[in-house]
Amino acid sequence: MTAANMSEPLHAGTAPSTYISRGWWGLSVACLVAVIGLLFSIFAFVIARGLPALKPSIFVTTTHGIAGGLANAIVGTILLVVIGLVLVIIVGLGTAVWTVEFAPKWGKRVIRFMVDVLAGVPSIVVGYFLYVALVQEAGWGFSLIAGSLALAIFMLPYVVRAADVALTNVPRTMREGAVALGARPAMVVASIDFPYALPGILTGLLVASGIGLGETAPLIYTAGWSNYMPTLAPTHSPVGYLTYVVWTYISQPFEESHQLAYAAAALLMIFVFLTNLLARSFVEYRLNRGRTSR
């Protein structure tokens, strides 16, 4: 048997696996192109219709009827997200620190499971629950604090999980070295854990803020809607926000309302893009800084 004849069965046996590998590679590339194309299509559609509607008057005029501007919705959206983030930082980071540093093994499993469950709760259910609990039973009415609590509930799982992963990745030797030098647990968390885990924590906060920017259903039940600028009153003061404009004004049979809806959608897309860009940029900066310092 010649060498050429001996090589034929080998090629015949490996050809199907090669074709399968190439097929999976082609399918992966096709899926990647489809995802990128879908994202680009959405972004291009919103920007193409929203940018012409972003006139300077929109940023200084409040909504009235089916027209006007978006000043009240922009300020209301920022207030709702910022207050929600403050609440999430306090509760979320505290939960992550306890989970990583002090919780027993069964406690870690329970907390992480409950956080994952919370991330999957439908937004309309949370909104209705807060409507009954805060707006009706507590007597707060549609208000800034009720809307901020609704957003905080949705942002909480992402911040807890991001902080959990970031704190878990802190090298154990750094913690043990600090303890060996006499540092108390609070000092270890403040001087070792948080500085090392800061990029991951900030990434989670920025991603959570992008998620909060896009919520509509829970705010309809808690923040209501107002054509006026926010009064900063914690209760009995409805607040305007951008997602309400997109949801409501696009269904109106007037061109002015459609222009406001497109402008609000464009602002939301820009805000979400900027928050994700900031998150990625900060992580890359800290990683590059870490490499250069070694």
HELIX and SHEET records of a PDB file:
HELIX    1   1 ALA A    3  GLY A   50  1                                  48    
HELIX    2   2 LEU A   51  ALA A   53  5                                   3    
HELIX    3   3 PRO A   56  PHE A   59  5                                   4    
HELIX    4   4 ALA A   71  VAL A   97  1                                  27    
HELIX    5   5 TRP A   98  PHE A  102  3                                   5    
HELIX    6   6 LYS A  105  ALA A  119  1                                  15    
HELIX    7   7 SER A  123  LEU A  130  1                                   8    
HELIX    8   8 TYR A  131  GLU A  137  3                                   7    
HELIX    9   9 LEU A  144  THR A  168  1                                  25    
HELIX   10  10 ARG A  172  ALA A  180  1                                   9    
HELIX   11  11 PRO A  185  VAL A  188  1                                   4    
HELIX   12  12 VAL A  189  ASP A  193  3                                   5    
HELIX   13  13 PHE A  194  LEU A  213  1                                  20    
HELIX   14  14 ALA A  217  THR A  222  1                                   6    
HELIX   15  15 LEU A  242  TYR A  249  1                                   8    
HELIX   16  16 GLU A  255  SER A  293  1                                  39    
SHEET    1   A 2 THR A  63  HIS A  64  0                                        
SHEET    2   A 2 ALA A  67  GLY A  68 -1                                        
END                                                                             
